[in-house]
Amino acid sequence: MRESVTLMKKPLSVLENSVNKNIIVVLRGKREFRGTLDGHDQFMNVVLKNADELLEGQLVAKHRMAVVRGDNIIYISP
């Protein structure tokens, strides 16, 4: 009998597959960004295009481009 093996995707490969797609980046302090992932690095710093910045669910700013430091990220939803 063969055991089924579930392969876990690596976080950076999930981000790589999300380039040019809309993502949600949730940060500390009840802040989040929603925009198109333009790029990322090995530290999970992300660059978003056409990003909405929300604080406690309320739109506070729109950014043509935003760089979010990986240290501040709680999670990313592709």
C-alpha positions in Angstrom: 0.0 0.0 0.0 1.4 3.4 -1.0 1.2 6.4 1.4 -0.2 9.6 -0.1 2.2 12.5 0.2 0.9 16.0 0.3 3.4 18.5 -1.2 3.5 21.8 0.6 4.1 24.8 -1.7 6.9 27.1 -0.6 5.9 30.7 0.2 8.1 32.3 -2.4 6.8 30.0 -5.1 3.3 31.0 -4.2 4.3 34.7 -4.5 6.1 34.0 -7.8 2.9 32.5 -9.2 0.9 35.6 -8.0 3.0 38.2 -10.0 0.7 40.4 -12.1 -2.3 39.2 -10.1 -4.4 41.0 -7.4 -3.4 40.2 -3.8 -4.2 41.3 -0.3 -1.4 42.2 2.1 -2.4 42.4 5.7 -0.1 44.3 8.0 0.4 44.9 11.7 -1.8 47.7 13.1 -5.0 46.8 11.2 -3.6 48.1 7.9 -3.8 46.3 4.6 -3.0 46.9 0.9 -4.9 45.5 -2.0 -3.3 45.7 -5.4 -1.4 44.0 -8.2 1.8 42.2 -7.2 4.6 43.7 -9.3 7.5 41.9 -7.6 9.0 40.5 -4.3 12.3 39.5 -2.8 13.5 36.7 -0.6 12.6 38.7 2.5 9.0 38.9 1.4 9.2 42.6 0.7 6.5 43.2 -2.0 5.9 45.8 -4.6 2.3 46.5 -5.5 0.9 48.5 -8.4 -2.4 50.4 -8.2 -2.7 49.7 -4.5 -5.5 50.7 -2.2 -4.4 51.3 1.4 -7.0 50.5 4.0 -7.0 51.1 7.8 -9.5 49.1 9.8 -11.3 48.3 6.5 -11.7 52.0 5.4 -9.9 53.3 2.3 -7.3 55.9 3.3 -5.2 56.2 0.2 -4.6 55.0 -3.4 -1.0 54.5 -4.5 0.2 54.1 -8.1 3.1 52.0 -6.6 3.7 50.8 -3.0 6.6 49.0 -1.5 5.7 47.0 1.7 8.4 45.7 3.9 8.2 42.0 4.7 8.8 42.6 8.5 5.4 44.3 8.7 3.4 41.6 6.9 1.1 39.3 8.9 -0.1 37.5 5.8 -0.6 37.7 2.0 -3.6 36.3 0.3 -3.1 35.6 -3.4 
